[in-house]
Amino acid sequence: MLWLLLCSLLIAAGTAEITEEDMAFYTRVFEEVDPDFILDNERILTSYLKCFYSEIECNAHAEVVKKSIPDVLATVCGRCSDKQKGIFKYSLNKFVPAHPKDWERILSIYDPTGEAWPKVKAFMES
């Protein structure tokens, strides 16, 4: 969720091979959580961000999102369902303008070469 992203923010499987059980889990994690619940609650959002920055222990949902961030950025949510892509795009378009410094920090950790950001930005604007 961010990330993932963001959500958190978030939002696709972190592995190339996904079992049906994994798909059901990821659907629950990334499709059945209201991104506004995280993005609109400063306390919850801060705990997710601190998790993503490895400053605190993550809750179960934030941990899954954190592990998914590199793949979601690198593939621009390429393994996401259409619904997950919509959630990812919505989350980014809400989070990035509101929290530019946090977004820069996330990119510095999960996209240190800067390769993913232009593609993610194009996705956000599409």
Backbone torsions as a table, in degrees:
resi	resn	phi	psi	omega
1	MET	NA	NA	NA
2	LEU	NA	-111.5	-156.2
3	TRP	2.3	-43.5	-177.3
4	LEU	-103.3	-29.1	100.1
5	LEU	37.1	60.0	-1.9
6	LEU	12.1	-43.5	140.0
7	CYS	17.1	-153.1	-83.3
8	SER	-19.4	-63.1	98.8
9	LEU	53.1	51.1	-112.0
10	LEU	154.8	NA	NA
11	ILE	NA	3.7	173.5
12	ALA	-149.1	164.7	179.4
13	ALA	-68.0	143.4	-177.8
14	GLY	-91.5	2.9	179.6
15	THR	-126.2	157.0	-177.8
16	ALA	-73.2	-36.3	-178.8
17	GLU	-104.0	122.1	-175.7
18	ILE	-121.9	125.0	176.9
19	THR	-81.5	168.3	177.0
20	GLU	-61.1	-38.0	178.3
21	GLU	-63.1	-43.8	177.1
22	ASP	-61.2	-42.9	-179.4
23	MET	-60.7	-43.0	178.9
24	ALA	-62.4	-42.0	178.9
25	PHE	-63.0	-49.8	-178.7
26	TYR	-64.3	-34.1	176.5
27	THR	-62.1	-45.3	178.0
28	ARG	-62.6	-45.2	-176.2
29	VAL	-66.3	-44.0	-170.4
30	PHE	-103.7	-14.3	-178.8
31	GLU	-111.9	-21.2	-175.0
32	GLU	-104.3	9.3	176.0
33	VAL	-108.5	130.2	179.2
34	ASP	-75.7	114.3	-178.6
35	PRO	-60.7	-30.8	178.7
36	ASP	-65.3	-29.7	177.4
37	PHE	-58.8	-38.3	179.5
38	ILE	-83.5	-50.2	-173.1
39	LEU	-68.3	-27.7	-177.9
40	ASP	-93.2	-3.6	-179.3
41	ASN	-113.0	104.2	-174.0
42	GLU	-57.2	-39.3	-179.5
43	ARG	-64.5	-46.3	-179.6
44	ILE	-68.0	-44.9	179.4
45	LEU	-59.1	-43.4	179.0
46	THR	-60.9	-40.0	179.2
47	SER	-66.5	-37.6	176.0
48	TYR	-64.4	-46.0	-179.0
49	LEU	-62.4	-43.6	178.3
50	LYS	-62.6	-35.3	174.1
51	CYS	-62.5	-49.4	-178.9
52	PHE	-60.8	-30.9	179.1
53	TYR	-86.0	0.2	-178.1
54	SER	62.1	34.7	178.4
55	GLU	-94.0	-23.5	178.6
56	ILE	-139.2	166.7	174.0
57	GLU	-71.4	138.6	-176.8
58	CYS	-85.3	147.9	167.4
59	ASN	-74.5	170.3	-173.2
60	ALA	-59.4	-44.4	-178.4
61	HIS	-66.8	-46.5	-179.7
62	ALA	-61.9	-35.5	179.1
63	GLU	-63.8	-43.4	178.5
64	VAL	-63.8	-44.0	179.0
65	VAL	-62.0	-45.8	-179.6
66	LYS	-57.3	-45.4	-179.8
67	LYS	-66.1	-24.7	-178.8
68	SER	-85.5	-18.9	-174.0
69	ILE	-53.9	-50.6	-177.4
70	PRO	-57.8	-43.4	-179.2
71	ASP	-69.0	-41.9	-179.2
72	VAL	-62.7	-42.8	177.8
73	LEU	-67.0	-48.9	-175.4
74	ALA	-62.0	-36.4	-177.2
75	THR	-100.9	1.8	-174.0
76	VAL	49.5	51.5	177.6
77	CYS	63.1	34.6	-176.8
78	GLY	-64.9	-24.5	179.0
79	ARG	-96.5	3.6	-177.0
80	CYS	-78.2	149.8	168.7
81	SER	-71.5	167.9	177.7
82	ASP	-59.1	-40.0	179.1
83	LYS	-63.5	-43.3	179.4
84	GLN	-64.5	-38.6	177.2
85	LYS	-61.6	-40.6	177.7
86	GLY	-63.2	-42.0	178.7
87	ILE	-65.5	-42.7	179.3
88	PHE	-60.5	-49.0	-178.8
89	LYS	-62.9	-46.5	178.4
90	TYR	-58.5	-47.1	-177.5
91	SER	-62.6	-44.9	179.0
92	LEU	-63.1	-46.0	-178.1
93	ASN	-65.5	-23.1	176.3
94	LYS	-87.5	-42.1	-173.4
95	PHE	-76.9	-49.9	-171.3
96	VAL	-57.8	-50.3	179.4
97	PRO	-65.9	-31.5	-177.8
98	ALA	-79.4	-25.7	-174.5
99	HIS	-137.2	60.5	-174.7
100	PRO	-61.9	-36.1	180.0
101	LYS	-69.3	-38.8	176.2
102	ASP	-65.5	-39.7	178.9
103	TRP	-63.6	-42.4	177.3
104	GLU	-60.6	-40.0	179.5
105	ARG	-66.9	-41.7	177.1
106	ILE	-59.9	-45.8	179.0
107	LEU	-63.0	-38.2	-179.8
108	SER	-64.3	-29.4	179.3
109	ILE	-85.2	-47.3	-169.6
110	TYR	-102.1	-10.0	175.9
111	ASP	-140.5	58.8	-173.4
112	PRO	-63.0	-25.9	179.5
113	THR	-83.6	-14.6	-179.7
114	GLY	78.4	10.9	-177.8
115	GLU	-71.3	-36.6	-173.9
116	ALA	-79.1	-34.5	-171.5
117	TRP	-54.7	-46.2	179.6
118	PRO	-59.1	-37.3	179.1
119	LYS	-70.7	-40.4	178.4
120	VAL	-65.2	-42.3	179.1
121	LYS	-61.6	-43.1	177.6
122	ALA	-62.0	-40.2	177.3
123	PHE	-61.2	-43.8	179.7
124	MET	-61.2	-37.1	-175.9
125	GLU	-85.3	-9.4	-176.9
126	SER	-77.4	NA	NA
